[in-house]
Amino acid sequence: MDATSQQVTEIMARPTCSVEEAAKVLHIGRTQAYRAVRSGELRSIRIGKRVLVPTNAIRQLLEGSSDPAQRLPGCWHTASA
């Protein structure tokens, strides 16, 4: 396992991560990750000045949850045949 894969595994083992760490997992830039948080596309929790992303929100985004109640606003999903 390379260093990046190991870092992603360690990040996803925690209940929350920083927006920067979420960007690393999603292979997007920091600015794009903050835009996704701001738009509601990526769920987040604000504690004081800190913005945290629940790792289960990242999983749901990547898995394209089939349950509409679990889908993230603004996230497109492909229909299964």
C-alpha positions in Angstrom: 0.0 0.0 0.0 1.5 3.4 -1.0 1.6 6.4 1.4 -1.5 8.1 -0.1 -3.6 4.9 0.1 -2.5 4.5 3.7 -3.4 8.1 4.5 -6.8 7.7 3.0 -7.4 4.5 5.0 -6.4 6.3 8.2 -8.6 9.3 7.4 -11.7 7.1 6.6 -11.2 5.1 9.8 -12.1 8.2 11.9 -15.6 9.5 12.4 -14.8 13.0 11.0 -12.0 14.7 9.1 -11.0 18.2 8.0 -12.2 19.6 4.7 -8.6 19.4 3.5 -8.5 15.7 4.3 -11.9 15.2 2.6 -10.5 16.8 -0.5 -7.5 14.4 -0.4 -9.9 11.4 -0.2 -12.1 12.7 -3.0 -9.1 13.7 -5.2 -10.3 17.3 -5.5 -8.7 20.6 -4.6 -9.2 22.3 -1.2 -11.2 25.2 -2.8 -13.6 22.8 -4.5 -14.0 20.9 -1.2 -15.0 24.1 0.6 -17.4 24.9 -2.3 -19.0 21.5 -1.9 -19.4 22.1 1.9 -20.8 25.6 1.3 -23.3 24.4 -1.3 -24.4 21.4 0.9 -23.1 18.9 -1.7 -20.8 17.6 1.1 -22.3 17.4 4.6 -20.3 19.1 7.3 -20.4 19.9 11.0 -19.2 23.3 12.4 -17.7 23.2 15.9 -16.6 26.7 16.8 -14.5 27.9 13.9 -13.7 24.4 12.8 -15.5 22.7 9.9 -15.5 18.9 10.0 -16.8 16.4 7.4 -18.3 13.2 8.7 -16.5 10.3 6.9 -19.9 8.6 6.4 -20.9 11.6 4.2 -17.8 11.0 2.0 -18.8 7.3 1.8 -22.4 8.1 0.8 -21.1 10.6 -1.8 -18.7 8.0 -3.3 -21.2 5.2 -3.2 -24.1 7.2 -4.6 -26.6 6.1 -2.0 -29.7 4.6 -3.6 -31.9 5.8 -0.7 -33.1 9.3 -1.6 -33.2 10.2 2.1 -29.5 9.5 2.3 -28.5 11.4 -0.8 -26.6 14.7 -0.5 -28.3 17.8 -1.9 -26.8 18.8 -5.2 -25.2 15.5 -5.9 -26.0 13.8 -9.1 -26.6 10.0 -9.2 -26.9 7.6 -12.1 -30.0 5.5 -12.3 -29.4 1.8 -12.1 -31.0 -0.4 -14.7 
